[in-house]
Amino acid sequence: MYRGAAVNLTLVTPEKAIKLAANDFFRQLLMEDGMQQDLKIEMLAGCGAGICQVVVTCPMEMLKIQLQDAGRWGACHQGSASPPPSSRYYSTGSASTHKRLSAALIAWELLHTRGLAGLYKGLGATLLRDIPFSVIYFPLFANLNNRGLSENTGKASFAHSFLAGCAAGSVAAAAVTPLDVLKTRIQTLKKGLGEDTYSGVTDCARKLWTQEGPSAFMKGAGCRALVIAPLFGIAQGVYFLGIGERVLKYFE
């Protein structure tokens, strides 16, 4: 149940830091002083944030998917003539030797066998997911959060920012679920007997539609909404409380 947790714990913080900081940077860059909120500019800022975050998101997702998928792949090969790679072992190459599974091992083997491109497999699919997510999420959050601004402080309460982040996160997560499904299929390296391989996003979408039907594109939508909602609720609540600024001031 917790496979891939170490990767998330290590990389989710810089991912969210990049996303939130990049969105603020692009908003300030595009908006003139005193300018009212503009939906187009907010969407452009979200687009920029989505592009920037994939530097961390793509390798994080790549490693996490291999860790979470190892047990399924091992189960698919039980009973075969070749030694079954259990969920504790992994090999990206064709060698028959298998080592204990870890994110560091997977990253090392991907870099050794495929170079940096191995860690960034599915980059296009990740961009196709993360850009629309940010384009939907940030304008929606900003508008929901502004409804709770205090006249005295000029900021929303933690509870309001948290709920705004939860609502915006769940809507954006559900909306881009089809793109997340495609990204996951493309980034899954280990294939079971008879499982399809994909040459790209279009090929993956075509095969998924033909073999599993349109409902396959929404697999995991509920789970994604349940996970993303509190994740972004907490991130935005902490961000708007200015905890980061307080920490930085402590070290000045």
C-alpha positions in Angstrom: 0.0 0.0 0.0 2.9 2.4 0.6 5.2 1.4 -2.3 6.7 4.6 -3.7 6.2 6.6 -0.5 9.9 7.4 -0.2 10.0 8.9 -3.7 7.0 11.1 -2.9 8.4 12.2 0.4 11.7 13.2 -1.2 10.4 14.9 -4.3 6.9 16.2 -3.6 8.2 19.1 -1.6 10.4 20.6 -4.4 7.7 19.8 -6.9 5.0 21.8 -5.0 7.6 24.6 -4.2 8.4 25.0 -7.9 4.7 24.9 -8.9 3.6 27.5 -6.4 6.6 29.8 -6.8 6.5 29.6 -10.6 2.8 30.5 -10.6 3.4 33.6 -8.4 6.4 34.6 -10.5 4.5 34.4 -13.8 1.5 36.2 -12.3 3.7 39.1 -11.1 5.5 39.2 -14.4 2.4 39.3 -16.6 0.2 41.5 -14.4 0.8 45.2 -14.3 0.7 47.1 -10.9 -2.8 47.6 -9.7 -4.2 45.4 -12.5 -7.4 43.5 -11.7 -7.5 39.7 -11.8 -7.5 38.6 -15.4 -8.5 35.0 -16.2 -6.3 34.8 -19.3 -3.2 35.9 -17.4 -4.0 33.5 -14.5 -4.3 30.7 -17.0 -1.0 31.7 -18.7 0.7 31.8 -15.3 -0.7 28.4 -14.5 0.6 27.1 -17.8 4.1 28.4 -17.0 4.0 26.7 -13.5 2.9 23.4 -15.1 5.9 23.6 -17.6 8.4 24.4 -14.8 7.3 21.6 -12.4 7.9 18.7 -14.8 11.6 19.0 -14.1 10.9 17.2 -10.9 7.5 15.7 -11.6 8.5 13.5 -14.6 11.3 11.6 -12.9 9.3 11.4 -9.6 6.3 9.8 -11.4 8.6 7.5 -13.4 10.2 6.1 -10.3 7.0 5.9 -8.3 5.2 4.0 -11.0 7.9 1.4 -11.3 7.9 0.8 -7.6 4.1 0.6 -7.3 3.9 -1.6 -10.4 6.6 -4.1 -9.4 4.2 -6.4 -7.4 1.7 -6.6 -10.3 4.4 -7.4 -12.8 5.9 -10.1 -10.6 2.5 -11.7 -10.1 1.9 -11.8 -13.9 5.0 -13.9 -14.3 4.4 -16.5 -11.6 4.4 -19.9 -13.0 6.4 -19.0 -16.0 9.5 -21.0 -17.0 11.9 -18.1 -16.3 12.6 -17.1 -12.7 9.8 -14.8 -11.6 11.0 -11.4 -10.5 9.3 -10.8 -7.2 8.1 -7.4 -6.1 11.4 -7.0 -4.2 13.5 -7.2 -7.4 14.0 -5.1 -10.5 15.9 -5.0 -13.7 15.5 -2.5 -16.6 17.7 -4.5 -18.9 17.6 -8.0 -20.3 19.9 -9.6 -17.7 18.4 -12.4 -15.6 19.9 -11.2 -12.4 17.7 -9.2 -10.2 18.5 -6.9 -7.3 16.5 -5.7 -4.3 14.0 -3.0 -5.4 14.6 0.6 -4.5 14.1 4.0 -6.1 17.9 4.5 -6.2 18.4 1.2 -8.0 15.8 2.0 -10.6 17.2 5.5 -11.1 20.7 4.1 -11.5 19.7 1.4 -14.0 17.7 3.8 -16.0 20.6 6.3 -16.2 23.0 3.5 -17.0 20.9 1.8 -19.7 19.0 4.7 -21.2 20.7 7.8 -20.0 18.9 10.9 -18.7 16.1 10.2 -21.2 15.2 7.1 -19.3 14.2 9.2 -16.2 12.3 11.5 -18.5 10.4 8.9 -20.5 6.8 10.2 -20.9 7.8 13.8 -20.6 5.4 14.8 -23.3 2.5 13.0 -21.6 3.5 14.6 -18.3 3.4 18.0 -19.8 0.0 17.2 -21.4 -1.3 16.4 -17.9 0.4 19.0 -15.7 -0.2 22.1 -18.0 -4.0 21.6 -18.1 -4.1 20.8 -14.4 -2.3 24.1 -13.5 -4.4 26.1 -16.0 -7.5 24.8 -14.3 -6.3 24.8 -10.7 -4.7 28.1 -10.2 -7.4 30.4 -11.6 -10.1 28.4 -9.8 -8.2 28.4 -6.5 -7.5 32.2 -6.8 -11.2 33.0 -7.3 -12.4 30.7 -4.6 -9.7 32.0 -2.1 -10.6 35.6 -2.9 -14.1 35.0 -1.6 -12.7 34.6 1.9 -10.2 37.5 2.0 -10.3 39.5 5.3 -10.6 43.3 5.0 -8.2 43.7 8.0 -5.4 41.4 6.9 -5.9 41.2 3.2 -5.5 37.4 3.4 -7.9 34.5 3.7 -8.0 32.3 6.8 -6.1 29.0 6.8 -9.4 27.1 6.8 -10.7 29.0 3.8 -7.4 28.6 1.8 -7.4 24.9 2.8 -11.0 24.4 1.5 -10.3 26.4 -1.6 -7.2 24.3 -2.4 -9.2 21.1 -1.7 -12.0 22.1 -4.1 -9.8 23.4 -6.8 -7.5 20.4 -6.6 -10.2 17.8 -6.8 -11.8 19.5 -9.8 -8.5 19.9 -11.7 -7.5 16.3 -10.8 -10.7 14.8 -12.1 -10.6 16.9 -15.2 -7.1 15.7 -16.3 -7.6 12.0 -15.3 -7.6 10.8 -18.9 -4.2 12.4 -19.5 -2.9 10.9 -16.2 -4.1 7.4 -17.4 -2.2 7.8 -20.6 0.9 9.1 -18.8 0.9 6.1 -16.4 0.5 3.6 -19.2 3.4 5.1 -21.2 5.7 5.3 -18.1 5.1 1.7 -17.0 8.2 0.0 -18.2 7.6 -3.6 -17.2 4.9 -5.3 -19.4 3.2 -8.6 -18.6 2.6 -11.3 -21.2 0.3 -10.0 -23.9 0.3 -6.4 -22.6 0.6 -3.6 -25.1 3.5 -1.3 -25.6 3.0 2.3 -26.8 4.9 4.4 -29.2 3.4 7.7 -27.9 0.4 9.4 -26.5 -1.7 9.1 -29.7 -0.9 5.4 -30.0 -1.7 4.8 -26.3 -5.0 6.7 -26.6 -6.1 4.8 -29.7 -5.3 1.4 -28.2 -7.0 2.2 -24.9 -10.1 3.4 -26.6 -10.3 0.4 -28.9 -9.5 -2.3 -26.3 -11.0 -1.0 -23.1 -13.5 1.6 -24.1 -14.0 5.3 -23.2 -14.6 4.5 -19.5 -10.9 3.4 -19.2 -9.8 7.1 -19.5 -11.5 7.9 -16.2 -10.0 5.0 -14.2 -8.8 6.3 -10.8 -10.6 9.6 -11.1 -12.1 9.3 -7.6 -8.8 8.2 -6.0 -7.0 11.1 -7.6 -9.5 13.6 -6.4 -9.3 12.2 -2.9 -5.5 12.4 -2.9 -5.0 15.7 -4.7 -7.7 17.6 -2.7 -6.0 17.5 0.8 -2.5 17.7 -0.8 -3.2 21.1 -2.4 -5.4 22.2 0.4 -2.5 21.8 2.9 0.0 23.2 0.4 -2.0 26.4 -0.3 -3.0 26.9 3.3 0.6 26.8 4.5 1.7 28.9 1.5 -0.8 31.6 2.3 0.1 31.6 5.9 3.6 32.7 4.9 5.4 30.0 6.8 8.1 29.9 4.2 8.8 33.6 4.6 9.0 33.2 8.4 11.5 30.3 8.0 13.6 32.4 5.6 13.6 35.4 8.0 14.8 33.1 10.8 18.0 32.4 8.8 18.7 36.0 7.9 
